[in-house]
Amino acid sequence: MPPLSDTNFMRRALDLAQAAADSGETPVGCVIVDPSTGAIVAEGGNRPIASHDPSAHAEITAIRAAGQALNNYRLTGLTLYVTLEPCAMCAGAISHARIGRVVWGADDPKGGGVAHGARVFEQPTCHWRPEVQGGVLAEQSADLLKAFFRARRAGGRRQAPDADRL
Protein backbone atom coordinates (compact mmCIF):
# COMPACT_ATOMS: atom_id res chain seq x y z
CA MET A 1 0.00 0.00 0.00
CA PRO A 2 1.39 3.45 -0.89
CA PRO A 3 1.92 5.84 2.03
CA LEU A 4 -0.96 8.08 2.98
CA SER A 5 -0.83 11.38 1.21
CA ASP A 6 -2.89 14.45 1.98
CA THR A 7 -2.32 15.54 -1.61
CA ASN A 8 -3.64 12.27 -3.07
CA PHE A 9 -6.80 12.35 -0.97
CA MET A 10 -7.34 16.02 -1.76
CA ARG A 11 -7.02 15.20 -5.46
CA ARG A 12 -9.86 12.71 -5.02
CA ALA A 13 -11.88 15.41 -3.22
CA LEU A 14 -11.20 17.72 -6.19
CA ASP A 15 -12.56 15.02 -8.54
CA LEU A 16 -15.73 14.93 -6.45
CA ALA A 17 -15.90 18.74 -6.50
CA GLN A 18 -15.68 18.68 -10.30
CA ALA A 19 -18.49 16.11 -10.42
CA ALA A 20 -20.60 18.42 -8.25
CA ALA A 21 -19.87 21.32 -10.61
CA ASP A 22 -20.76 19.19 -13.62
CA SER A 23 -24.18 18.60 -12.07
CA GLY A 24 -24.72 22.31 -11.36
CA GLU A 25 -23.78 22.25 -7.68
CA THR A 26 -21.14 24.45 -6.04
CA PRO A 27 -17.89 22.52 -6.57
CA VAL A 28 -16.96 21.18 -3.16
CA GLY A 29 -15.87 17.58 -2.62
CA CYS A 30 -15.08 15.58 0.50
CA VAL A 31 -13.34 12.29 1.28
CA ILE A 32 -13.24 10.57 4.67
CA VAL A 33 -10.28 8.26 5.23
CA ASP A 34 -9.22 5.77 7.87
CA PRO A 35 -5.57 6.73 8.35
CA SER A 36 -4.76 3.40 10.00
CA THR A 37 -5.48 1.54 6.75
CA GLY A 38 -5.43 4.28 4.10
CA ALA A 39 -8.91 3.21 3.03
CA ILE A 40 -11.50 5.69 1.85
CA VAL A 41 -14.49 5.17 4.13
CA ALA A 42 -16.88 7.58 2.41
CA GLU A 43 -17.08 10.35 -0.15
CA GLY A 44 -19.43 13.20 -0.83
CA GLY A 45 -20.00 16.18 -3.03
CA ASN A 46 -22.24 19.19 -2.65
CA ARG A 47 -25.89 18.23 -3.29
CA PRO A 48 -28.18 20.89 -1.81
CA ILE A 49 -29.83 21.73 -5.13
CA ALA A 50 -30.38 18.14 -6.30
CA SER A 51 -31.52 16.91 -2.89
CA HIS A 52 -33.57 20.01 -1.99
CA ASP A 53 -31.65 20.02 1.27
CA PRO A 54 -29.72 23.10 2.43
CA SER A 55 -27.66 20.90 4.75
CA ALA A 56 -26.37 18.66 1.92
CA HIS A 57 -22.88 20.11 1.88
CA ALA A 58 -20.07 17.79 0.77
CA GLU A 59 -18.93 17.24 4.36
CA ILE A 60 -22.42 16.37 5.58
CA THR A 61 -23.05 13.91 2.74
CA ALA A 62 -19.69 12.24 3.42
CA ILE A 63 -20.24 12.14 7.20
CA ARG A 64 -23.66 10.55 6.70
CA ALA A 65 -22.19 7.97 4.31
CA ALA A 66 -19.33 7.19 6.72
CA GLY A 67 -21.74 6.70 9.60
CA GLN A 68 -23.76 4.26 7.49
CA ALA A 69 -20.63 2.45 6.25
CA LEU A 70 -19.27 2.02 9.77
CA ASN A 71 -22.66 1.56 11.43
CA ASN A 72 -21.65 4.20 13.97
CA TYR A 73 -22.34 7.88 14.51
CA ARG A 74 -18.86 8.36 15.95
CA LEU A 75 -16.11 8.66 13.37
CA THR A 76 -13.25 8.91 15.85
CA GLY A 77 -9.78 8.75 14.36
CA LEU A 78 -10.83 9.35 10.78
CA THR A 79 -9.50 12.14 8.57
CA LEU A 80 -11.84 14.34 6.54
CA TYR A 81 -10.49 16.00 3.37
CA VAL A 82 -12.55 18.79 1.83
CA THR A 83 -11.77 21.24 -0.95
CA LEU A 84 -13.14 24.30 0.88
CA GLU A 85 -12.80 25.30 4.53
CA PRO A 86 -15.85 23.89 6.36
CA CYS A 87 -18.64 26.28 7.26
CA ALA A 88 -19.94 26.53 10.84
CA MET A 89 -22.65 23.93 10.20
CA CYS A 90 -20.16 21.40 8.83
CA ALA A 91 -17.64 22.16 11.58
CA GLY A 92 -20.36 21.44 14.13
CA ALA A 93 -21.15 18.11 12.46
CA ILE A 94 -17.43 17.27 12.34
CA SER A 95 -17.18 17.94 16.06
CA HIS A 96 -20.27 15.86 16.88
CA ALA A 97 -18.91 12.99 14.76
CA ARG A 98 -15.59 13.18 16.64
CA ILE A 99 -13.55 13.19 13.43
CA GLY A 100 -9.86 13.19 14.34
CA ARG A 101 -8.41 15.41 11.65
CA VAL A 102 -9.73 17.90 9.09
CA VAL A 103 -7.73 18.91 6.01
CA TRP A 104 -9.06 21.51 3.57
CA GLY A 105 -7.94 23.14 0.36
CA ALA A 106 -9.12 26.72 -0.12
CA ASP A 107 -9.77 29.06 2.78
CA ASP A 108 -13.23 30.62 2.94
CA PRO A 109 -12.89 34.08 4.51
CA LYS A 110 -16.63 34.82 4.15
CA GLY A 111 -18.26 31.49 4.96
CA GLY A 112 -15.62 29.44 6.73
CA GLY A 113 -16.19 28.23 10.25
CA VAL A 114 -12.76 26.88 11.21
CA ALA A 115 -10.00 29.41 10.48
CA HIS A 116 -12.47 32.22 9.68
CA GLY A 117 -15.88 33.34 10.87
CA ALA A 118 -17.29 31.39 13.80
CA ARG A 119 -14.07 29.42 14.44
CA VAL A 120 -16.21 26.62 15.82
CA PHE A 121 -13.37 24.46 17.15
CA GLU A 122 -12.02 27.37 19.22
CA GLN A 123 -15.30 27.97 21.07
CA PRO A 124 -15.47 26.93 24.73
CA THR A 125 -18.75 25.15 23.96
CA CYS A 126 -17.11 22.90 21.34
CA HIS A 127 -17.06 19.35 22.71
CA TRP A 128 -14.48 17.89 20.29
CA ARG A 129 -11.62 19.64 18.58
CA PRO A 130 -10.02 17.83 15.68
CA GLU A 131 -6.54 18.51 14.39
CA VAL A 132 -6.88 20.94 11.46
CA GLN A 133 -4.78 21.81 8.45
CA GLY A 134 -5.69 24.14 5.63
CA GLY A 135 -4.05 24.94 2.34
CA VAL A 136 -3.61 21.49 0.77
CA LEU A 137 -4.02 22.05 -2.99
CA ALA A 138 -5.52 25.42 -2.08
CA GLU A 139 -4.86 27.02 -5.46
CA GLN A 140 -6.52 24.19 -7.38
CA SER A 141 -9.50 24.22 -5.03
CA ALA A 142 -9.94 27.99 -5.28
CA ASP A 143 -9.48 27.96 -9.06
CA LEU A 144 -12.26 25.39 -9.44
CA LEU A 145 -14.66 27.50 -7.39
CA LYS A 146 -13.74 30.74 -9.15
CA ALA A 147 -14.12 29.17 -12.60
CA PHE A 148 -17.52 27.74 -11.65
CA PHE A 149 -18.90 31.08 -10.49
CA ARG A 150 -17.30 32.97 -13.37
CA ALA A 151 -19.05 30.62 -15.80
CA ARG A 152 -22.36 31.01 -13.96
CA ARG A 153 -22.13 34.79 -14.15
CA ALA A 154 -21.15 34.73 -17.82
CA GLY A 155 -23.99 32.35 -18.65
CA GLY A 156 -26.57 34.75 -17.25
CA ARG A 157 -28.05 32.07 -15.04
CA ARG A 158 -29.32 32.91 -11.62
CA GLN A 159 -26.45 32.85 -9.16
CA ALA A 160 -26.46 30.48 -6.25
CA PRO A 161 -26.89 32.29 -2.91
CA ASP A 162 -23.30 31.51 -1.96
CA ALA A 163 -21.83 32.66 -5.30
CA ASP A 164 -19.90 35.48 -3.71
CA ARG A 165 -18.09 33.31 -1.18
CA LEU A 166 -14.84 33.42 -3.16
C-alpha positions as CSV (number, residue, x, y, z in Angstrom):
1,M,0.0,0.0,0.0
2,P,1.4,3.5,-0.9
3,P,1.9,5.8,2.0
4,L,-1.0,8.1,3.0
5,S,-0.8,11.4,1.2
6,D,-2.9,14.4,2.0
7,T,-2.3,15.5,-1.6
8,N,-3.6,12.3,-3.1
9,F,-6.8,12.4,-1.0
10,M,-7.3,16.0,-1.8
11,R,-7.0,15.2,-5.5
12,R,-9.9,12.7,-5.0
13,A,-11.9,15.4,-3.2
14,L,-11.2,17.7,-6.2
15,D,-12.6,15.0,-8.5
16,L,-15.7,14.9,-6.5
17,A,-15.9,18.7,-6.5
18,Q,-15.7,18.7,-10.3
19,A,-18.5,16.1,-10.4
20,A,-20.6,18.4,-8.3
21,A,-19.9,21.3,-10.6
22,D,-20.8,19.2,-13.6
23,S,-24.2,18.6,-12.1
24,G,-24.7,22.3,-11.4
25,E,-23.8,22.3,-7.7
26,T,-21.1,24.4,-6.0
27,P,-17.9,22.5,-6.6
28,V,-17.0,21.2,-3.2
29,G,-15.9,17.6,-2.6
30,C,-15.1,15.6,0.5
31,V,-13.3,12.3,1.3
32,I,-13.2,10.6,4.7
33,V,-10.3,8.3,5.2
34,D,-9.2,5.8,7.9
35,P,-5.6,6.7,8.3
36,S,-4.8,3.4,10.0
37,T,-5.5,1.5,6.7
38,G,-5.4,4.3,4.1
39,A,-8.9,3.2,3.0
40,I,-11.5,5.7,1.9
41,V,-14.5,5.2,4.1
42,A,-16.9,7.6,2.4
43,E,-17.1,10.4,-0.1
44,G,-19.4,13.2,-0.8
45,G,-20.0,16.2,-3.0
46,N,-22.2,19.2,-2.6
47,R,-25.9,18.2,-3.3
48,P,-28.2,20.9,-1.8
49,I,-29.8,21.7,-5.1
50,A,-30.4,18.1,-6.3
51,S,-31.5,16.9,-2.9
52,H,-33.6,20.0,-2.0
53,D,-31.7,20.0,1.3
54,P,-29.7,23.1,2.4
55,S,-27.7,20.9,4.8
56,A,-26.4,18.7,1.9
57,H,-22.9,20.1,1.9
58,A,-20.1,17.8,0.8
59,E,-18.9,17.2,4.4
60,I,-22.4,16.4,5.6
61,T,-23.1,13.9,2.7
62,A,-19.7,12.2,3.4
63,I,-20.2,12.1,7.2
64,R,-23.7,10.6,6.7
65,A,-22.2,8.0,4.3
66,A,-19.3,7.2,6.7
67,G,-21.7,6.7,9.6
68,Q,-23.8,4.3,7.5
69,A,-20.6,2.4,6.3
70,L,-19.3,2.0,9.8
71,N,-22.7,1.6,11.4
72,N,-21.7,4.2,14.0
73,Y,-22.3,7.9,14.5
74,R,-18.9,8.4,16.0
75,L,-16.1,8.7,13.4
76,T,-13.3,8.9,15.8
77,G,-9.8,8.7,14.4
78,L,-10.8,9.3,10.8
79,T,-9.5,12.1,8.6
80,L,-11.8,14.3,6.5
81,Y,-10.5,16.0,3.4
82,V,-12.5,18.8,1.8
83,T,-11.8,21.2,-1.0
84,L,-13.1,24.3,0.9
85,E,-12.8,25.3,4.5
86,P,-15.8,23.9,6.4
87,C,-18.6,26.3,7.3
88,A,-19.9,26.5,10.8
89,M,-22.7,23.9,10.2
90,C,-20.2,21.4,8.8
91,A,-17.6,22.2,11.6
92,G,-20.4,21.4,14.1
93,A,-21.2,18.1,12.5
94,I,-17.4,17.3,12.3
95,S,-17.2,17.9,16.1
96,H,-20.3,15.9,16.9
97,A,-18.9,13.0,14.8
98,R,-15.6,13.2,16.6
99,I,-13.5,13.2,13.4
100,G,-9.9,13.2,14.3
101,R,-8.4,15.4,11.6
102,V,-9.7,17.9,9.1
103,V,-7.7,18.9,6.0
104,W,-9.1,21.5,3.6
105,G,-7.9,23.1,0.4
106,A,-9.1,26.7,-0.1
107,D,-9.8,29.1,2.8
108,D,-13.2,30.6,2.9
109,P,-12.9,34.1,4.5
110,K,-16.6,34.8,4.2
111,G,-18.3,31.5,5.0
112,G,-15.6,29.4,6.7
113,G,-16.2,28.2,10.3
114,V,-12.8,26.9,11.2
115,A,-10.0,29.4,10.5
116,H,-12.5,32.2,9.7
117,G,-15.9,33.3,10.9
118,A,-17.3,31.4,13.8
119,R,-14.1,29.4,14.4
120,V,-16.2,26.6,15.8
121,F,-13.4,24.5,17.2
122,E,-12.0,27.4,19.2
123,Q,-15.3,28.0,21.1
124,P,-15.5,26.9,24.7
125,T,-18.8,25.1,24.0
126,C,-17.1,22.9,21.3
127,H,-17.1,19.4,22.7
128,W,-14.5,17.9,20.3
129,R,-11.6,19.6,18.6
130,P,-10.0,17.8,15.7
131,E,-6.5,18.5,14.4
132,V,-6.9,20.9,11.5
133,Q,-4.8,21.8,8.4
134,G,-5.7,24.1,5.6
135,G,-4.1,24.9,2.3
136,V,-3.6,21.5,0.8
137,L,-4.0,22.0,-3.0
138,A,-5.5,25.4,-2.1
139,E,-4.9,27.0,-5.5
140,Q,-6.5,24.2,-7.4
141,S,-9.5,24.2,-5.0
142,A,-9.9,28.0,-5.3
143,D,-9.5,28.0,-9.1
144,L,-12.3,25.4,-9.4
145,L,-14.7,27.5,-7.4
146,K,-13.7,30.7,-9.1
147,A,-14.1,29.2,-12.6
148,F,-17.5,27.7,-11.6
149,F,-18.9,31.1,-10.5
150,R,-17.3,33.0,-13.4
151,A,-19.1,30.6,-15.8
152,R,-22.4,31.0,-14.0
153,R,-22.1,34.8,-14.2
154,A,-21.2,34.7,-17.8
155,G,-24.0,32.4,-18.6
156,G,-26.6,34.8,-17.3
157,R,-28.0,32.1,-15.0
158,R,-29.3,32.9,-11.6
159,Q,-26.4,32.8,-9.2
160,A,-26.5,30.5,-6.2
161,P,-26.9,32.3,-2.9
162,D,-23.3,31.5,-2.0
163,A,-21.8,32.7,-5.3
164,D,-19.9,35.5,-3.7
165,R,-18.1,33.3,-1.2
166,L,-14.8,33.4,-3.2
